Amino acid sequence: MGLEFPNPVGVAAGLDKDATCIEGLAALGFGFIEVGTVTPKPQAGNPRPRLFRLHEDDALVNRMGFNNQGMDAMARSLARTTYTGILGINIGKNRDTPVERAHQDYVACMRRLYPFASYFTVNLSSPNTPGLRTLQQGAGFAHLLDEIKGCQTQLATTHLKYVPVVVKVAPDLDANEVADLAGELLQHEIDGVIATNTTTAREGLRSAASKEAGGLSGRPLMSPSTAVVAQLHERLQGRVTIIGSGGIFSGADACAKQAAGARLVQLYTGLIYRGPGLIREVQAALTAQAEQVRH
Ligand SMILES: Cc1cc2nc3c(=O)[nH]c(=O)nc-3n(C[C@H](O)[C@H](O)[C@H](O)COP(=O)(O)O)c2cc1C
C-alpha cells in the first residue's frame, strides 16, 4: 500500500466510530487505527438494544447501523488530534441514500476527509445497512470502484499525496464470488482488502442472544473469515495487500491469518473478551512467525 506500519496489529472499524479516542487507542500499542464507519450526514443508527454479548460463544452480535456524527464532525475531531501514526478512515453510505447513488456518499467522505487519512476503507460489507452488500458484486461493484478510483486519482493530484484505498468485504461470499471480486480489485488497481466484516451466518452457537439479527463477530468468525483471506491470497498473488479481521483471540489465531496471506491484522471482539494484553501477544507472535519464515 506504500505505507510503513510500526507494527501489524490494528484496531478494527466500529470501535471509534467518530475518531474521538485515537490517542487512547494508540497508547494501548496498536500499530494502526481505523476509525468510522463515517457517513456524509450524521445518523442515529438502529434503536437499542443493538449490541449483544454471546458469552458461551466468545462472540458479539451487533446491528448498530452506522451510528455516527457525520463527516464534518469527524473532520473537526481529526483536526484536533495529536496522533501522527497510521490512520485508516472507514467510509460508508447513509441509510437513506439509494444503493444506486452510494458512490456519491463514498466520494463525499473521501473529499472531506482526504487530508487526514493514511488510507480509506470502502465498507461494502456491513449487514446492517439494507442493500449495502449487493455493492460487492457485478456491474454495481465495477461502477463504484471506477468512481472511487477516479476520485482518488484526482485528489492525489490536488493534494500531492496518494491515499491508498482498501475494500472491506463480507465473509458470506462463496468461492466464485470471491474470485470475481478479486478480479475487480486487480482490474481497478485497488490497494488493499480487509477480509472480513461480520457474518450473517449462525451455525453451532450456544448463546440465547445468537438469535438476534445483525452481524456476528468473534471466535466463530475466525475460520470462515480466514478461509476468505486464503481464497483472496490465491487470486491476488501479493498484488493487493490483505488485512485479516475476524475472530482473532490469540497470537496463534493471528499467525493463521498471516499464514493464509494477511500482511496486517485487526482486532475488535477479541479485545473486548481478552483485554488490551492481546495486542502485544498478537504482535509478538506475528513477529516470531515472520522471522521463522525469513530464516
Ligand atoms: C460493535 C461493532 C461495531 C462494528 N462497526 C463496524 C463499522 O462501523 N464498520 C466496519 O467496517 N466494521 C464494523 N465492525 C466489524 C469489525 O470492524 C470487524 O471487522 C469484525 O467485528 C470482525 O472482527 P472481530 O471478530 O475481531 O470482532 C463492527 C464490529 C462490532 C463488534
The ligand as an SDF file (V2000), in Angstrom:
LIG
                    3D

 31 33  0  0  0  0  0  0  0  0999 V2000
  -19.9960   -3.3630   17.8280 C   0  0  0  0  0  0  0  0  0  0  0  0
  -19.3290   -3.4930   16.4920 C   0  0  0  0  0  0  0  0  0  0  0  0
  -19.4060   -2.4340   15.5800 C   0  0  0  0  0  0  0  0  0  0  0  0
  -18.7750   -2.5310   14.3390 C   0  0  0  0  0  0  0  0  0  0  0  0
  -18.8500   -1.4730   13.4740 N   0  0  0  0  0  0  0  0  0  0  0  0
  -18.2110   -1.5370   12.2820 C   0  0  0  0  0  0  0  0  0  0  0  0
  -18.2200   -0.4350   11.4000 C   0  0  0  0  0  0  0  0  0  0  0  0
  -18.7700    0.6320   11.6920 O   0  0  0  0  0  0  0  0  0  0  0  0
  -17.5850   -0.5730   10.2070 N   0  0  0  0  0  0  0  0  0  0  0  0
  -16.9280   -1.7140    9.8410 C   0  0  0  0  0  0  0  0  0  0  0  0
  -16.3470   -1.7660    8.7550 O   0  0  0  0  0  0  0  0  0  0  0  0
  -16.8830   -2.7760   10.6790 N   0  0  0  0  0  0  0  0  0  0  0  0
  -17.5030   -2.7100   11.8850 C   0  0  0  0  0  0  0  0  0  0  0  0
  -17.4530   -3.7870   12.7310 N   0  0  0  0  0  0  0  0  0  0  0  0
  -16.7380   -5.0110   12.2940 C   0  0  0  0  0  0  0  0  0  0  0  0
  -15.3230   -5.0600   12.8580 C   0  0  0  0  0  0  0  0  0  0  0  0
  -14.5490   -3.9880   12.3580 O   0  0  0  0  0  0  0  0  0  0  0  0
  -14.6270   -6.3910   12.4860 C   0  0  0  0  0  0  0  0  0  0  0  0
  -14.3740   -6.4180   11.0930 O   0  0  0  0  0  0  0  0  0  0  0  0
  -15.4500   -7.6170   12.8560 C   0  0  0  0  0  0  0  0  0  0  0  0
  -16.0360   -7.4420   14.1260 O   0  0  0  0  0  0  0  0  0  0  0  0
  -14.6300   -8.9120   12.8520 C   0  0  0  0  0  0  0  0  0  0  0  0
  -13.5530   -8.8610   13.7460 O   0  0  0  0  0  0  0  0  0  0  0  0
  -13.6230   -9.4330   15.2700 P   0  0  0  0  0  0  0  0  0  0  0  0
  -14.1550  -10.8370   15.1970 O   0  0  0  0  0  0  0  0  0  0  0  0
  -12.2150   -9.3330   15.7580 O   0  0  0  0  0  0  0  0  0  0  0  0
  -14.5380   -8.5330   16.0150 O   0  0  0  0  0  0  0  0  0  0  0  0
  -18.0660   -3.7140   13.9930 C   0  0  0  0  0  0  0  0  0  0  0  0
  -17.9960   -4.7630   14.9040 C   0  0  0  0  0  0  0  0  0  0  0  0
  -18.6060   -4.6750   16.1520 C   0  0  0  0  0  0  0  0  0  0  0  0
  -18.4960   -5.8220   17.1170 C   0  0  0  0  0  0  0  0  0  0  0  0
  1  2  1  0
  2  3  1  0
  2 30  2  0
  3  4  2  0
  4  5  1  0
  4 28  1  0
  5  6  2  0
  6  7  1  0
  6 13  1  0
  7  8  2  0
  7  9  1  0
  9 10  1  0
 10 11  2  0
 10 12  1  0
 12 13  2  0
 13 14  1  0
 14 15  1  0
 14 28  1  0
 15 16  1  0
 16 17  1  0
 16 18  1  0
 18 19  1  0
 18 20  1  0
 20 21  1  0
 20 22  1  0
 22 23  1  0
 23 24  1  0
 24 25  2  0
 24 26  1  0
 24 27  1  0
 28 29  2  0
 29 30  1  0
 30 31  1  0
M  END
$$$$
